Amino acid sequence: MAHPDPFAAIADPNRRFLLEELRRAPRTVNELSQGLPISRPAVSQHLKALLDSNLVSVKAEGTKRVYAINARGFDRLNLWLDQFWS
C-alpha cells in the first residue's frame, strides 16, 4: 500500500511540533495537546496524517493510544534529501 507524501505531512508546523515532541519520547494525544494551541481532536487529526504517511506509529496501552516516531517511515525523506549531499 502506498503512503501519502511525507513532505506534505511535515509541511504543517503543528505536525512538525508533534514530531519533535515524539522524537523525545512516545506520548499520548493528551500529553501532546498540552504544548499546542489546538484542540485534542485537532491533534488526533494531525497524528492521523502522520500515521497515514508512516512517520509515526501507535500502540494501545490499556485505554490509551501511545504515539511514537516510526524511524523507517523517514526513509523516503532521507533518500530524497541525501541526493543533495552526495
Short mmCIF file of the C-alpha atoms (twelve columns), coordinates in Angstrom:
data_MODEL
# 
_entry.id   MODEL 
# 
loop_
_atom_site.group_PDB 
_atom_site.id 
_atom_site.type_symbol 
_atom_site.label_atom_id 
_atom_site.label_alt_id 
_atom_site.label_comp_id 
_atom_site.label_asym_id 
_atom_site.label_seq_id 
_atom_site.Cartn_x 
_atom_site.Cartn_y 
_atom_site.Cartn_z 
_atom_site.pdbx_PDB_model_num 
ATOM 1  C CA . MET A 1  0.000  0.000  0.000  1 
ATOM 2  C CA . ALA A 2  1.334  3.420  -0.944 1 
ATOM 3  C CA . HIS A 3  1.564  6.033  1.768  1 
ATOM 4  C CA . PRO A 4  0.726  9.711  1.240  1 
ATOM 5  C CA . ASP A 5  3.593  12.098 0.561  1 
ATOM 6  C CA . PRO A 6  5.592  12.548 3.791  1 
ATOM 7  C CA . PHE A 7  6.691  16.014 2.661  1 
ATOM 8  C CA . ALA A 8  3.050  17.115 2.590  1 
ATOM 9  C CA . ALA A 9  2.604  15.672 6.071  1 
ATOM 10 C CA . ILE A 10 5.509  17.641 7.529  1 
ATOM 11 C CA . ALA A 11 4.560  20.884 5.771  1 
ATOM 12 C CA . ASP A 12 2.264  21.769 8.658  1 
ATOM 13 C CA . PRO A 13 4.025  23.430 11.632 1 
ATOM 14 C CA . ASN A 14 1.765  21.667 14.151 1 
ATOM 15 C CA . ARG A 15 2.787  18.291 12.725 1 
ATOM 16 C CA . ARG A 16 6.450  19.233 12.877 1 
ATOM 17 C CA . PHE A 17 5.940  20.164 16.543 1 
ATOM 18 C CA . LEU A 18 4.321  16.772 17.171 1 
ATOM 19 C CA . LEU A 19 7.256  15.009 15.515 1 
ATOM 20 C CA . GLU A 20 9.736  16.980 17.622 1 
ATOM 21 C CA . GLU A 21 7.860  16.030 20.785 1 
ATOM 22 C CA . LEU A 22 7.657  12.377 19.764 1 
ATOM 23 C CA . ARG A 23 11.370 12.361 18.984 1 
ATOM 24 C CA . ARG A 24 11.962 12.969 22.690 1 
ATOM 25 C CA . ALA A 25 9.618  10.204 23.892 1 
ATOM 26 C CA . PRO A 26 6.418  8.347  22.969 1 
ATOM 27 C CA . ARG A 27 3.325  10.237 24.123 1 
ATOM 28 C CA . THR A 28 -0.459 10.145 24.240 1 
ATOM 29 C CA . VAL A 29 -2.747 12.637 22.497 1 
ATOM 30 C CA . ASN A 30 -3.444 14.311 25.835 1 
ATOM 31 C CA . GLU A 31 0.277  14.782 26.503 1 
ATOM 32 C CA . LEU A 32 0.885  16.111 23.000 1 
ATOM 33 C CA . SER A 33 -2.035 18.522 23.064 1 
ATOM 34 C CA . GLN A 34 -0.632 20.315 26.122 1 
ATOM 35 C CA . GLY A 35 2.024  22.028 24.008 1 
ATOM 36 C CA . LEU A 36 -0.241 23.195 21.208 1 
ATOM 37 C CA . PRO A 37 -2.863 25.942 20.895 1 
ATOM 38 C CA . ILE A 38 -5.256 23.493 19.175 1 
ATOM 39 C CA . SER A 39 -7.840 21.035 20.489 1 
ATOM 40 C CA . ARG A 40 -7.250 17.362 21.244 1 
ATOM 41 C CA . PRO A 41 -9.416 16.341 18.251 1 
ATOM 42 C CA . ALA A 42 -7.224 18.524 16.017 1 
ATOM 43 C CA . VAL A 43 -4.094 16.875 17.445 1 
ATOM 44 C CA . SER A 44 -5.663 13.495 16.659 1 
ATOM 45 C CA . GLN A 45 -6.299 14.590 13.064 1 
ATOM 46 C CA . HIS A 46 -2.684 15.714 12.689 1 
ATOM 47 C CA . LEU A 47 -1.476 12.408 14.145 1 
ATOM 48 C CA . LYS A 48 -3.651 10.542 11.645 1 
ATOM 49 C CA . ALA A 49 -1.961 12.399 8.787  1 
ATOM 50 C CA . LEU A 50 1.437  11.444 10.231 1 
ATOM 51 C CA . LEU A 51 0.271  7.837  10.675 1 
ATOM 52 C CA . ASP A 52 -1.012 7.704  7.090  1 
ATOM 53 C CA . SER A 53 2.391  8.956  5.911  1 
ATOM 54 C CA . ASN A 54 4.069  6.246  8.002  1 
ATOM 55 C CA . LEU A 55 6.034  8.808  10.032 1 
ATOM 56 C CA . VAL A 56 4.596  7.754  13.394 1 
ATOM 57 C CA . SER A 57 3.314  4.523  14.874 1 
ATOM 58 C CA . VAL A 58 0.676  3.932  17.516 1 
ATOM 59 C CA . LYS A 59 0.237  1.230  20.117 1 
ATOM 60 C CA . ALA A 60 -2.601 0.600  22.517 1 
ATOM 61 C CA . GLU A 61 -1.707 0.516  26.204 1 
ATOM 62 C CA . GLY A 62 -4.897 -0.210 28.093 1 
ATOM 63 C CA . THR A 63 -7.316 2.563  27.185 1 
ATOM 64 C CA . LYS A 64 -4.554 4.858  25.896 1 
ATOM 65 C CA . ARG A 65 -3.028 5.090  22.450 1 
ATOM 66 C CA . VAL A 66 0.664  5.908  22.624 1 
ATOM 67 C CA . TYR A 67 2.275  7.509  19.572 1 
ATOM 68 C CA . ALA A 68 5.952  7.214  18.672 1 
ATOM 69 C CA . ILE A 69 8.291  8.084  15.821 1 
ATOM 70 C CA . ASN A 70 8.494  5.456  13.090 1 
ATOM 71 C CA . ALA A 71 12.124 5.813  12.005 1 
ATOM 72 C CA . ARG A 72 11.623 3.611  8.932  1 
ATOM 73 C CA . GLY A 73 8.938  5.997  7.737  1 
ATOM 74 C CA . PHE A 74 11.572 8.690  7.317  1 
ATOM 75 C CA . ASP A 75 13.495 6.634  4.737  1 
ATOM 76 C CA . ARG A 76 11.711 8.293  1.795  1 
ATOM 77 C CA . LEU A 77 12.520 11.741 3.162  1 
ATOM 78 C CA . ASN A 78 16.140 10.809 3.835  1 
ATOM 79 C CA . LEU A 79 16.676 9.262  0.403  1 
ATOM 80 C CA . TRP A 80 15.402 12.361 -1.335 1 
ATOM 81 C CA . LEU A 81 17.358 14.771 0.867  1 
ATOM 82 C CA . ASP A 82 20.590 12.744 0.716  1 
ATOM 83 C CA . GLN A 83 20.910 13.381 -3.027 1 
ATOM 84 C CA . PHE A 84 21.831 16.974 -2.225 1 
ATOM 85 C CA . TRP A 85 24.815 15.929 -0.111 1 
ATOM 86 C CA . SER A 86 26.200 13.279 -2.463 1 
# 
